[in-house]
Amino acid sequence: MNALSVRFRLLALLLLAALAGGAALTPARAQDDKKDGKKEEKKDDQEEKKLTDKEIQALIDLLGDDDDDKRKKAEEKLIAHGEQTHEAVRKACTTHPDADVRLRAIVLEKAIARGAFRQLKKMEGHEKWVRSIAVSKDGKKALTGSQDGTIRLWDVMAGKELKKLTGHKSWTWEVGFNSDETKAFSSGGTDKTLRLWDLEKGEEIKKFEGFPLRVYAADMSPDDKYILGGEGGGDDEKATHDIRVFDVKSGELKHQLKGHTGYVWRARFSPDGKKIASAGMNDNSFRIWDVESGKATHVGKDAHENFVVDVRWSPKGDYLLTAGRDGKVKKWDDSGKLQKTFDGFKEEPEALSISQDGKRFLTTDGKSVCLVEVDSGKIIYRFEEHTDQVLAVAFLPDGRKALSGGKDLTVRLWTVPK
């Protein structure tokens, strides 16, 4: 092949790259978006069974074939099985020995990504920013908390609001389910309360008070024994930045965890309920606490170079992540030792969610949501359908879908291929 032919081939591939994923995939995406959640899930499962790893590799090899018909059929099949083939095609972009395959894989990966990573539902109803999302164990329902002061219960696959809980006099910062998912808990910001709700009746059951100015963080222990609230103050002389841990049944204060000097924006019980991890927003730290003794077992002072805005335990409790407004996400072991730093984000991460297998996490990045591999640190994909900053993210339990919400007042459901 002479130099002129190579030049024309490269130009053609670059032109295809510019067009990839746009007009060619629009009809397929439109057709997929019309399907309900069950049909979509069934379709995904059927497609997964059709190709072996060997078959996928053979199709990728055909991207370098000189026969246009063979190459086109291989491309079409790889796109049709996009959720299954995306990762292999992505790797071929840099590792395949054939230069033509690498170039065509770059083009194809963009097209597959637009089809495989797609929005399924857009849920509307909140009148102000969406601040938190919690998903049920079966992935069928979700709770959202908003600065409009409401808590909303959603049918995730149908994209429909099932219930609206009202009662907070200020914004609702954090929401979550109790262990059997018959109840919800929430923090109410400047109304200085944590609240417990009956989801069937849509009514408030109990109120936990005693916060001097604001309450941000909220979580309930896995055994439903304790509920916590993280305080936020300011320059006011009444301001404290403690974590109050209440006995759910009696309503009595068990611990008042002191140490943070900045707003406690997020705090989470560990999966075994024995520890609490907390993010001290403007003191740039995170801390790990022993639940029974109420003492700090680790003080992550200056964990980030700016505000620490979220903290999450892995599902097994063997590591945790923190997000900071220094543009980084950091991984720590369960004792608080730094293991890895993730960067490459365009803006400041604001929220986190970890997949059930612990191998991937979601974080917000301005108007985008980034899907990141824990081991490699690679940003696999950016979801970019939101029109304003994203403030909350949550994986569904199967790791195949995710929810996000934020300043555009929407909650969006996405597909997340394996």
N, C-alpha and C positions, 0 to 999 in steps of 0.2 A: 504494500500500500504506500503510494508516494505522499510527500508532505502536504500537497494540495488536498488530497482525499481526506487525510487526517484532519486538516483544518476545517473542511466542510462538515465532517462528521461531528466534530466538537461543537461547531456553530449550531448544527441541527439539534444536538442534545441540549445545549444551553437554551435554545428556543423552547424546546419541549419542557424544560425545567420551569421556565417562566409561566408556562400554561398549565403545568401539572396541578391536578387537584381542583381546578376551577371548573371550566365548562364541562370537562369530560366526566366529572363525578357528580355534578349537581343533580341530575335526574335520580341517580341512585340514592343520594342523601335525602332527597325530598320524599322518595318512596319509603325509605326506612323510617323517617320521622313520623309517617302516618301510622305506623304499626304501634300497637300497645306494648306495654312492658313484657307481657308473657310471650307474645309472638316473637319479640326481639330476642328474648333470652333463649327460646327454643331454637331460633334460627342460629344463634351463636353456637349453641351446643352441637347442632347438626354439622355446622361448618367445621368445627374443631375436629370431628372424627374423620373427616374425609381425607386429610393429607398426613402422611408420615413425615418425619424430619428428612428422611432420604428423598422423598418426593419433592419436598420444598427445595432442598439443595439442588436437585436436578433441574427444577424450573428456573432457579437463579442462574445456574450454569448456562441455560439456554438464552439468557439475556445477551450473551456474547456471540450467539450463532449468526452466521451470515445470511441465513434464510429468514427473510422478513416475516413470512407466515408463522414459522415456528416461534420466532421471537415474540410476535404479537400475541399468539395464543398463550405463551408462558406469562406474559405481562398481565393478560386478562385474568388468568387463573390466580395469579398472585394477588391481584387486586380483589377478586371475588372472595378470597379467603384472607382478607386483610388483617383481621384481628389475630389470626393464627400465624401469618407470614411476616408481619411487620418487623419483629425483632430480628429475624434472620436476614431480611433485606437490609435493615439498618446496619447490621454488622458487615454485610457484603460491601457496603459503601466504602469501607476502609481496609478490609482484610482480604477480599477476593483477589487471587493472583492475576486475573484477566482485567486489564485496564478498561476495556469496553464494558465489562460487567460492572465494574465499580462506578463508571459514569452513568450507566443506565439505572443502576440501583439507587443512585442519588436522586434521579428524576422520579423513579418509581416510589421511593420511600415517601416523598412529599405527597404523592397522590394517595397512597395507602393511608397515610396518617390523617389526611382530611376526611377519608371515609371511615376509618376505624375509630379514631378519636373524634366523636361527634356529640353534639348536644341532642338529647332525647326529649327533654321537657324544659319549659320555662314557667315557673310558678310565680304568680303575682298576687298581691294582696296587702303586703306590708306598706305602710305609708312613710316610714323612715328607714334608716340604714338597718340592714340585717347584721347582727353582731355575733350570733352563735347558731350552730346546727348540731343536733344530736340524732342519731339513727337507731332504730329498734334492732334487736338481735337478728330478726329475720329479714331486715332490710326493706320491709314493706311500708313502714311509717317513719316520719321524721318530725322532730320538734324544731322550731326556730324561735329565737329571741330577737327583738328589734328595739330600736330607740323610739318606736311609736308606743312602747309600753306594753305591747301584747306578746303573748305566746301563741304560736299557731301549730296545730297538728295537721300533718299532710299525709295523704295517700301518695306515696312516692311514685309508683308506676303510672298511676292515673294522672298525676300532676294536679290533684284537687285538694283544696283545703277542707279538712274534716271538722275542725273545731277552732274557735278563737277564745283564748282565756284572757280575761281582763281583770284588773285589780291593782296592779302596780300604778303608783301615782307618778312615776318617773319612767325612764327607759328601762328595758329589760336587757341585762348584759349577758348572762349565762343561763343556759337551760340544759336539762338532762332528764333521762328516765331513771326510775328506781329499778331494782333488780327484776321484778316481775312485770314491769312496764304498765302497771295500772295507775301509777302516779308519776307526776313530773315535779321537778324542783326548779327554782329560778332565783336570780338575784336582781334587785330592783334599783340599783344605783342610788340616786339621791333620796329615795323614799326610805333608805336605811334598813331594808328588810330582805330576808330570805323567805321564800314561800314554798309550801308544798301543796300540790293540786291533785284532785281526783279527776283522772282523765275521762272516765265514763260520764260523770256528771258535769264536768267542766267547772267544778267549784273549788274554791280554796279550802284546804283542810287545816292548815296550821301556818303560823307566822313566827319567824325567829327574829328577834330584835336585839338592840343593844349596840348597834354600830353608830359611832358618833356623827359621821358626816356622809359617807357613801359606802356601798358594798359592790364590789366588782366580781371577783372570783366566786364560783360556787361549784360544789361537787358533793356527791353522796357516796359513802363507802359501799363496797360490793355487797356487804351483808345488810345494808339499809340501817345500820346501827347509828351511824354518825352523818351529819351534814356540816359542811364548812362554808364559811364566807370570808373573802379577802377584802380587807379595808382599803380605802383610798381617801386621802385627806387633802392637804395642801399646806398653806402657811398659817391656816387657822390654828389657834392654840389648842383647840379640841382635837386636832387631827392626830390620828394614830394610823399605823400601817401594819396592824396585826392580822393574824388569821384566827378567827373564832370557830371552835369546833363544838357543835351542840349534840347532845343525845336526842335522837329523833323522837323517840317515844315520850320522854319526859319533858323535852324542850329545854332542859337545863344545860348551862354552859359547862363543857368538860375541860377544855383547854383554851387559853388565849396565848397563841404562839407569837412571841415577840422577837424582833430582830431586824426585820425589813425597815428601811428608812424611806422607801418609795411605795407608790401604789401597788397593791398586790392584785395585778390584773387577772392572773390565772393561777389556779392551784388544783392539783389532781391527786386523788388517792391512787396508790399503786394497785395493780391487779389483785394482789393478795390482801389489800386493805391494811397492811402494816405500816406503810410509809405515806407521806405526803410530799409532793414536789411542788414548789411555788416559784412564780416569776415575779420578781420585784421590779416593776416597770422602770421607774426613774432612779433606782439605786443601782441599776446595771447588774443585778445579781440574780442567782437562783439558789434555792435552799432545799435540802432534804430533811424531813422531820420524822421522828419516831412517834407513831400515833398514841401508843399507850403512855409513854413517859412525857410526851409533849416537848421533847428536847430536839434541837437541831443536831443531826448527825453529820451534816456537811453544809458549809457556807461557801457557795460559789461566788466569791467577791470578784467584781469586775469580770464576770463571765463573758460579757460583750463590751464593746467600746461605746455602746449607746444603750437605749432602753431595751430591757428584756420583756417581750410582749406575749410570749406563749411558752408553755412547757408541756410535754407529752411523754407518758410512759409508753414503752413498747408493750404489745399485748402480753408478752411473757414476763414483763417487768425486769428484763435483763439489761436494758439501757433506756435512756431518755433523750429527747431532743429539746433544744431551746431555740427560739427564734428571736433575733435582735434587730433593732433598727440601725445596726452597723452594716446591714446587708448580708448577714451571715446566718446560717443554721448550724448548730453544733451538736455533736453526739457525745454523750457522757455514759460511763458505765453506771451501774446501780449504786455505786458508792460516791459518784460525783467526779470521777477521773475523766479528763478529756480524752476522747478516742479519735475524733475526726471533725474537721471543719468543712462545711459545704458553702461554696460561693458561686459566683457566676450569675447571680440574679440581677435583673435590671434595676429593681427598686428594693424597698425594704420589706422582707417577709413579715407578715402580720399574724398568721395563724398556721397551725399544723394539724395533720392527721396521718396516722401510721397504719399501713395495711395489716390485716390479721396475721399474715405470715412474717411480718417484720422486715420484709425485703424492700419495700418502697414507702415513700412518704409524699404527701401533698403539702405544698406551701403556697401562700399567696405571693404575688409579685406584681404590685400595681394593679392593673386591670386584668392580669393573667393569673392562671393557676398552674404551677409547675409540678410535674410528676418526676420524682427523683429516685434513682436507684441508691439504696443505702450503701452497698458494698463498693460500687465504683464511683459514686458521687455524681454520676452523669445525669443531666436534665434530659429525660427521655422525650418529653413533649410539653408544650405550653397550650393550655386551653385559653382561647382569646375571644370568647363571645361576649363577655361582660363589657358594659359601656362606661363603667366607673370602677373605682378601687374595690377589690375583693377583700372582705374582712373575715370570712369564715369558710372553712372547708371540712368535709367529712367523707371518708370512704364508706361505701356500703360493705357489709360483712364479707361478701364473696370476693371483694377486691376488683370486681369487673365493672363497677360503676362508682360514681362519686357525686357529691353535691357541693355547691358553692353558692355564696351569697355575699352581698355587700351594699355599697353605696348606690347602686342602680336600682335598689329596692326589690330585686328579683332573687329567686332561688332557682338554680339550674342543675339539671341532672345530666351527667355525661357518661359515655362509655369509656372504660379503661381496659384495653386489651391486655392479655397476659404477656 
